[in-house]
């Protein structure tokens, strides 16, 4: 159907009015009649234009009212006025652009929710009235009273009075307000932020257990390091002063003690340097080793210490287990440190190293017949300078870093280490190392 423009309609109306005036002028009617008839003709013409436009406007308005929320296109049908037809098309273009923008926002919203859902810390948003609008999975887990299907105030969900007060305070402040809290046996730090409109708030509870544990371990490390340094230095100072106070006497015993403590300091510094190097490297110098020659050489290295204690060292290799990929130098350090650790606390019997397979992993157990370790200390013996029993261990040499070094080397091999012990019967360390053949070439790549 052809479209008629508004200008054309007005032009036609004007032509009709002029034609009517011209006819009346030719008929030589009076001026009042001329004016009256002309006005009537003009009114009729304008009414027809109005009717024409109003029909299209009503049609367009009806289609707009029929537009459903999920629809993004105005089905306006046939419009006789070209300007209104163009307007309807422009509206459809605007709706299409709006629909595209809504689609982008929906995608971004989904991506944002997926991203927030991966956070391990509880996170939620709430409105100005305190109603929780959205929360991630860790929030659900920490506060099981939360029901996303209905409106709930944070006070109904969060029963901890200290956290409730913290939320209220941070909400009033409208800014990030870190607070340290203890909830369900864990330490958290609360942070909040307010939207630009001041009608929405976002809260996150940062789990700071690991942070506090790291801080505690750092503090313990410094305290223990100071103690380990102070003990031999105090002894050296004391015996040196004793030698100065008794000139001319035989100080052989004093000299031996001073030498012993000096060697202890040297070993401590050596182990510290080794531990620092291990913590800074990210790859191994891996190569394939033959297990029988490897353990034969290890036995030769440890033989003097084993014989000095009157103990035995045996190595058991399961049938068919001939070789593996590892960092030979650092792998040797594992067994030297573990055997020397066992020697300190074993008076009779001996030490056994067993090598076997569990699935794809190579498993090593190092067992002794020593004094054993109490269960409450087993979880911490791989910490630097951790001493399970000060009264017992003061009489034994060692820097307190050997087991920490062992664990670092095992982790570098993508392995796991555990310990079990029974008082009076001995201790067993278990090490599981996955296949490293696929990492051999990768490990030798330059950084």
JOWO-V667182 format. One line per field, one symbol per residue. burial: I if it has 16 or more other C-alpha atoms within 10 Angstrom, else O. A space follows every 50 residues. Layout:
BEGIN
burial = ???
END
This chain:
BEGIN
burial = OOOIOIOOIOOOIIOIIOOIIOOIOOOOOOOOOIOOIIOOIIOOIIOOIO OIIOOIOOOIOOOOOOOOOOOIIIOIOOIIIOIIIOOIIOOIOOIOOOIO OOOOOOOOOOOOOOOIIOOOIIIIIIIOOIIIIOIIIIIIOOOOOIOOOO OIOIIOIIOOOOIIOIIOOIIOOIOOIIIIIOOOOOIIIIIIIIOOOOOI IIIIIIIIOOOOOOOOOOOIIOOIIOOIIOOIIOIIOOIOOOIOOOOOOO OOOIOOIIOIIIOIIOOIOOIIOOIOOIOOOOIIOIIOOOIOOOIOOIIO OOOOOIOOOOIOIOOOIOOOOOOIIIIIOIIOIIIIIIIIIIIIIIOOOI IIIIIIIOOOOIIIIIIIIIIIIOOOOOOOIIIIIIIIOOOOOOOOOIII IIIIIIIIIIOIIOIIIOIIIOOOOIIIIIIIIIIIOOIIOOIOOOO
END
